[in-house]
Amino acid sequence: MEMRLITAISFLWISFVLGQLPPEIEKCEAGDSICIAETVTRLLRLYPKGLPSIGLQALDAIRFENVVVSRIEPNSPATLDLKFRNLTVRGLEGATVMEAKGFDGELPRVLELSAWVPLLKLEGDYEMHGSLLNMPIQGKGQAQVVVKEGRFRCKVRALEQLRKDGKRYIEIAKVKCLLDLQGMHLNFENLFNNPELSDAMNIVANTKWLEIWHALRKGIISTVDRLVETILKRVADKLPYDDFYREL
């Protein structure tokens, strides 16, 4: 019994230091896009609180500071300044990876990941002023944006990095995502510093959510880029590319 405990502790320590996948996660052959998509989905399901051994942070509540969704600038069509002093993204642990391209033995320059997320919540302290739906708007307080039935397609520009341990790692150079959704729900508290006007404005906004989505799309997708890049960079820095596969 004591020997088993020592063995288990030793394995966990080695996994943490070397950045290895846990035994319950099946390794795939390089280039097996179906297996890789299933493996990544399994990681999301099994470890919503994260997996430090491979650099995976908690997925059920990912926090950011100072996120700009929309900004009024000269020669810009934007009519709204909207930023979050702090932002928490929830729901990524429920994602299903549908497709994984470019995960071959020879590290490519571009990786592609496609995923479906049933519900993604963005919550935090906001500040807003300008116009929305051709109406003046301002507010400061708590806000929630819920993205329903989101479908993501992300392209990741990757560079190969050979480290002193003799293994190849991925350096994430850039992430760019596309996002389509089937619905969106918004709730911005304290609009106009008036509860009745705030409620009325939120009702109008949710009735015309598609117009709101088009107005805020660029900033929301930029937040998604930042989200995916943050997750991938931490895992890529910890987990060797060579150790992700069954054999190379």
LINDA-V301344 format. One record per backbone hydrogen bond with DSSP energy under -0.5 kcal/mol. CO is the residue of the C=O (numbers start at 0). NH is the residue of the N-H. If there is no record, write none. Layout:
co=CO nh=NH
co=CO nh=NH
//
This chain:
co=0 nh=4
co=1 nh=5
co=2 nh=6
co=3 nh=7
co=4 nh=8
co=5 nh=9
co=6 nh=10
co=7 nh=11
co=8 nh=12
co=9 nh=13
co=10 nh=14
co=11 nh=15
co=12 nh=16
co=13 nh=17
co=14 nh=18
co=14 nh=19
co=21 nh=24
co=23 nh=25
co=27 nh=245
co=28 nh=31
co=30 nh=32
co=31 nh=35
co=32 nh=36
co=33 nh=37
co=34 nh=38
co=35 nh=39
co=36 nh=40
co=37 nh=41
co=38 nh=42
co=39 nh=43
co=40 nh=44
co=41 nh=45
co=42 nh=46
co=46 nh=49
co=47 nh=58
co=47 nh=59
co=50 nh=53
co=50 nh=55
co=51 nh=54
co=54 nh=56
co=55 nh=50
co=58 nh=91
co=58 nh=92
co=60 nh=62
co=61 nh=88
co=63 nh=86
co=65 nh=67
co=66 nh=68
co=66 nh=83
co=69 nh=81
co=70 nh=72
co=72 nh=75
co=78 nh=130
co=79 nh=81
co=80 nh=128
co=81 nh=68
co=81 nh=69
co=82 nh=84
co=82 nh=126
co=83 nh=66
co=84 nh=65
co=85 nh=124
co=86 nh=63
co=87 nh=89
co=87 nh=122
co=88 nh=61
co=89 nh=120
co=90 nh=93
co=91 nh=94
co=95 nh=97
co=95 nh=115
co=98 nh=113
co=100 nh=111
co=101 nh=103
co=101 nh=107
co=102 nh=30
co=104 nh=106
co=108 nh=157
co=110 nh=155
co=111 nh=100
co=112 nh=153
co=113 nh=97
co=113 nh=98
co=114 nh=151
co=115 nh=95
co=116 nh=149
co=117 nh=148
co=119 nh=146
co=120 nh=89
co=120 nh=122
co=121 nh=144
co=122 nh=87
co=123 nh=125
co=123 nh=142
co=124 nh=84
co=124 nh=85
co=125 nh=140
co=126 nh=82
co=127 nh=138
co=128 nh=80
co=129 nh=136
co=131 nh=134
co=134 nh=131
co=136 nh=129
co=137 nh=191
co=138 nh=127
co=140 nh=125
co=141 nh=188
co=142 nh=123
co=143 nh=186
co=144 nh=121
co=144 nh=146
co=145 nh=147
co=145 nh=184
co=146 nh=119
co=147 nh=181
co=147 nh=182
co=149 nh=116
co=149 nh=151
co=150 nh=179
co=151 nh=114
co=152 nh=177
co=153 nh=112
co=154 nh=156
co=154 nh=175
co=155 nh=110
co=155 nh=157
co=156 nh=172
co=156 nh=173
co=158 nh=170
co=160 nh=162
co=160 nh=168
co=162 nh=165
co=166 nh=162
co=167 nh=240
co=167 nh=241
co=168 nh=160
co=169 nh=171
co=170 nh=158
co=170 nh=172
co=173 nh=156
co=175 nh=154
co=177 nh=152
co=179 nh=150
co=182 nh=147
co=184 nh=145
co=186 nh=143
co=186 nh=188
co=187 nh=190
co=189 nh=139
co=189 nh=192
co=190 nh=193
co=193 nh=197
co=194 nh=198
co=195 nh=199
co=196 nh=200
co=197 nh=201
co=198 nh=202
co=199 nh=203
co=200 nh=204
co=201 nh=205
co=202 nh=206
co=203 nh=207
co=205 nh=208
co=207 nh=210
co=207 nh=211
co=208 nh=212
co=209 nh=213
co=210 nh=214
co=211 nh=215
co=212 nh=216
co=215 nh=219
co=216 nh=220
co=217 nh=221
co=218 nh=222
co=219 nh=223
co=220 nh=224
co=221 nh=225
co=222 nh=226
co=223 nh=227
co=224 nh=228
co=225 nh=229
co=226 nh=230
co=227 nh=231
co=228 nh=232
co=229 nh=233
co=230 nh=234
co=231 nh=235
co=232 nh=236
co=233 nh=237
co=234 nh=237
co=234 nh=238
co=235 nh=169
co=237 nh=239
co=239 nh=242
co=240 nh=243
co=241 nh=244
co=243 nh=27
co=246 nh=29
//
